[in-house]
Amino acid sequence: MLGRAAHEVRAFFTAALLTPVERDHEEATPVRHRRRVVVGVTLVLGAVSLGLALAIQPGDPLFYPATLGVAALWTAGALASGRLHLGRAHTRGGRQSLAVVQGFLLGAALLAVFLAGAVVVGRVPVLREPVDSVLDHARYGSVAIVALITAINGVAEELFFRGAVYAALDRRWNVIGSTVLYALSTVFAGVPLLTFAAAALGLLTAQQRRVTGGVLGPIVSHLTWSLGMLFLLPTALTLGG
């Protein structure tokens, strides 16, 4: 029983994160060059805008349009950079399908890891305080609106970082490069654990992008993880404290 379960888990992660689906997404040099220019400009503007948005005091209504503005910037940059793909996933029957189920399961797995880590973080004030400052936007504002904005930003970030940025980089660097740039985009927020979370999420979704060839799987993983963290992280921190 345990052996079969281990085999199924191994087969799932191999199909979801290691074995690429065949596709032909090669781009001509001029197209790649234009994409890189758009990505570079958007990356700088987006990183600064995100830092400014997260610096807004919790409860300030300006937080909502500011964060939506960041999402609009990521989305505009992604769409202006060139063509994006949804991608396809391996299935048990040897066929291909949209990567929705894989994305959900991978996002849920990462969420479980982070919630377990949050129990530990809750015991360390120097680590917990910056996380609490980010969560205060949900505590002092409308949870429903924050959840909606979280979802919109998640989609926008995946369109840009796993769509445009990933496609703009050389094949040997696109996984690591898109992950590093995604993590660096959060540095201006001044929350080290947010940058760490971006690196972990970015690496997972970049691997999905490499396997599926598109952004749908990464979007589902991102939304599963980010919305789960929004609603469950406060409880995990409390258990740790």
Protein Blocks (a to p, Z undefined) as FASTA:
>chain_A
ZZmmmmmmmmmmmmmmmmccdddfbdcfklmmmmmmmmmmmmmmmmmmmmmmmmpcghia
klmmmmmmmmmmmmmmmmmnoccdebjaddfkopacdfklmmmmmmmmmmmmmmmmmmmm
mmmmklmmmmmmmmmmmmmmcfklmmmmmmmmmmmmmmmmmmmmmmmpcfklmmmmmmmm
mmmmmmmnopaklmmmmmmmmmmmmmmmmmnopaklmmmmmmmmmmmmmmmmmmmmmmmZ
Z
